[in-house]
């Protein structure tokens, strides 16, 4: 089971800021996959927070995106305000 608020709390502030800057429909690159995995507990642990859209093969061309409920939480007004406050 996923803990979306726990994941958000565990993300480094700079990683959360990058996610928010790139927007809700972003394609997750290796840097963001690593950040999500790290926040979720280690390599591969973030798989419950992102999904593949499109073809599963070949492996190197998979396109990873945040799940819709994760997007909703990351881009919720309170999360955005908290991230802005972290910079102050």
ABEGO torsion letter per residue (X at the ends): XBBAAAAAAABBAAAAAAAAAAEAABBBBAAAAAAAAAAAGEBGAAAAABBBBEBAOBAAABBBBBBAAAAAAAABAAAAAAAAAAAX
